[in-house]
Amino acid sequence: MKKYQVIGGQYVFCHYGEADTLKGAMRIARQHEEYWDNWQGWHVPSIYSADDCMDVEPTEFNFDGIVPKPGSAPVAVCDYYRNEWIKREA
């Protein structure tokens, strides 16, 4: 597992890829922008540290088997409408 995991989804977790650098993970996330229904609009998947993710059996709630651990926070999220990344302080 690489250092950063790109995970999104409105109703279910969807793992979009992984990267060794935060910049690489941001590129992957931007390539997988999602349109959420219920007037939520456009969203960019979040980026999690690999340490904050776990492998689970794929189900209807996570299609790919890599999900954030309970209580973990993303390393970076994108404010789609401001077109800027918000990074978590270490």
N, C-alpha and C positions, 0 to 999 in steps of 0.2 A: 504494500500500500504506500502510495506517495504521500508527501507531506500535507497537501491540501486536497480536500474533497469538495466537489461542487454538487450541492443538493438543493433541489427546488420542489415545487409542487404545491397546489392549493389544497387538495383533499387527501392526497397520498404523497409519500416521499418518492422522489425520482432522482436517482444518481446520474448526473450528466457527465462526469469524468473526474480526473484527478491530475494534479500537476506538482512538480517539485518546487515551483516558485509561486508566490502570491500573484505576481503579474500574469503568469501563465494561467492560473486558476481564474483570474478576472477575465481573461480572453475567452476561456471556455464558457464562463457564465454569460457573457455578453452574446455569445453565439446561440444561446438557448433561452432567450427571452420568452416569457410565457404570458399569454393573455388570460387573466382570471375573470370568471364570470361574476355575477352578482354585483356589478358596478365597481369591481375592484381594479380593473384596468390592467396595464402592463406591469410585469414584475421580472426582475432578474434573479436567478437562483442565488442562494447564499453560499458562502465559502466557509467550510469548517476545517479545523485542524484534524489531521488523521487521528490524533490522540483522543479527540472528542467524538469519534465515530466508532461504530461497531458493525460487524457482519451479523446478519440475522437471516433466517430462512425467508425467501421471498413469499409475500402474501398479497392479498388484494389491497393492503395498506402501504406496502412498499414493494415496488416492482422489481428492484434490482438487488435487494439484500444488504445494501449499505445505508445506514441511517444514523442520525445524530444520537448520541447517548442522551438519556433523559436528563434534563436540566442543563445541557451544554448550550453555549451561546456561539453564534457564528463569529469567525475571525473578521469577516468583512461582509457588508451588505451594500447593495447599490440603491441609492435614491434615484429611481428611474426618471422622475420628472425634473430633477435638478441635474441629472447626468453626472453624478459624483459618487464615489465610493466612501463609505463610512467604515473606518477600521477600528476594531476593538483595541484598546490600550493593553499592552502586556503587563 
